[in-house]
Amino acid sequence: MQGKLSKYLLPLLATAMLGFSIFHVVRAQQTPPQPPPPVEPARTPFGSTVAGAGITEPISENISIGSPFPGVVLEVFVPVDKVGQRMKAGDPLFRVDDRQLLAQLKVNEANLAAAEAQLAKLEAMPRKEELPPSEAKVKTAEANVAIQKDLYERARRLISTRAVGEEEFRQKELTLLSAQRQLMQAQAEYNLLKAGAWEPDKVIARAAVAQNRAQLEQTKTDLARSLVRAPVDGDVLQVNVRPGEYVGTPPSQGLIMLGNVHILHVRVDIDEHDIPRFRKGAPARASLRGDPSKEYPLTFVRVEPFVIPKKSLTGDNTERVDTRVLQVIYALDATDKPIYVGQQLDVFIDVAAASLGRLTAMK
């Protein structure tokens, strides 16, 4: 009985395994149906189109705020949780360590005060207290001259009678001459003192005052620069600095990013192979990456007439980093469909409408 069971069971199992193998091979060779795309690709609404990748940016473009000189950041007036808030031109953003500048400011103020005092001293010369003693010296010298002149005249009259010797007469003459020279010296010193400070000395003192005042203003300017302020009205897009961090010049990245996002622009990269077909002023529409149903009408603003290497890559495998592009700026109306700065758009430019308008204008 057992032998008979084995005789029929083994062929049945072999036949079942063979059928399962054939079924598995046939099923594995079948091509599965193509799944629908997760997102419907953007489609051009125009007949003749030049397409390009666009990136949204503020009307003011992205303004990367840096530090005017290296140092440790002491304060940041725009915390991370306030990113996106509106800033007015002149609002403080962050402050670099300015303690050394504050100390230098006091030194400059002291130097300026000393230079101004020296100039005031020169301009106030002569002192009232210095003139009377000098004038008294002149009068004393005049009296001495009168005495010596009287002695000289007496000796001159007596020398003929030999009552006065030649040597004594000569001494009287030289003494009178010395007294006259002393009078001249005293008078010159009095005139010099009365004239006040020498004008070239005043010029040097004024130059010293101007130099110290300029150094003081330079320090004040550096102090003002240590407090970095918003250059224009705009919104804070990004904050990349924290208190205690050291910043260099130039910094490795924008410390704070500002931009006026009330009006958005789209910077469109047009491949160099499509530039001959592009027409300045052509209308365009943009579709949002990830949601092509959101379309935005674009208004031509300007062309930046300098073809540059492509920097903004979309991730497409067909893109080449050695491609050069022409950048065209369009205005974007995002009132009903909000969009963030830096989002990518698929832009389609209606070159046929631009060509038709050009021909009509020529006729």
C-alpha positions, 0 to 999 in steps of 0.5 A: 500500500505504501509503495503504491502511494509513493508510485502516484504521489511523486509524479503528482508533486513533480507535475504541480511544481512544474506548473507553479514554475511555468506560472511564475515565469510567465507572470514575471515576464509580464510588463506592469502598467505604467503608473500615473505620474505623481504630479502632472508636468507643466504644459505650455499654453502657447504655440511657439514657446521658449521655456526656461527655469525661473526663481522668485526673488524680491524686487530689491533682489536678495541683499546679503548683509555683512559686517564692515570689519571683523569681530565678535557679534555682541547683539542680534536685534533680529532673533530667529523667531522674528524671521519674516518681519518687516524692517525699515531702512536704518533699523538695527540688525546686529552689533559687532564688538565695539569696546575697543572703539569706545576706549579709543573714542575717549583717547581721541576726545582727550587729544582734541581737548588738549590740541584746542587748549594749546591753540586757545593759549596761543591765540590768547597771548600775550597774557595781561600779567606778562606785559607789566614786568616786561615794560618795567624792564624797559623803563629800568634799562632807559633809566640806566642808559640816562645814568650812564649817558650823564657819566659819559658826558661829564667824563668827556668834558673833563678829559680835556683838562686831564681830570679824567684819565683816558682809561676811565673815559673809555670805560664810561663810553663802553658802559654807556654802549652796554646800557644802550644795548640792554635797553634795545634787548628789553624793548625787543623782548617787550615788543615780542611779548606784546605781539603775541604768538607767532602765526606759523605756530598758530597754523601748526596748532590749528592743524593739530586741532583739525587732525585730532578732530578728524581722528575723533570723527573716524572713531565715531564713524567706526562706532556707527559702522559697528552697529549694522543697520538695514540699508533699505526697507525690506523683510528679513528672509534669513538670519545666519548669525548668533551672539558670540559668533566671530565674523570676518570680512568678507563673511563666509555667507550673508549674515542676514538676508533682506529683501522687499517681498511685497513685489516679487520678480522672477529671474528666468534663465534662457538657454544660450541655444534658445536666445536667438528665438527670444524676443524682448518684451514677450509675454509669459506665464509661469507654473509652480514646481510641484503644482502646475495647476497654479499659474502666474501671469508674468509682466516683462521688466528687463533683460540683463544683457550679459550671458553668464554660466548657469548657476541655478540647477533644477536637478534635471539629468539633462542639465549641463553645468557648462551651459550659459544662460541669458537672464530675463526679469519678469514681475510676478503677481502672487496676490491670490496664490502666495509663493515663497522667495527662492521657489522654482517656476517653469516659465513659458515665453510666448515668442510668437506673440512678440514676433507678431507684435513686432511685425505689426509695429513695423507695418 
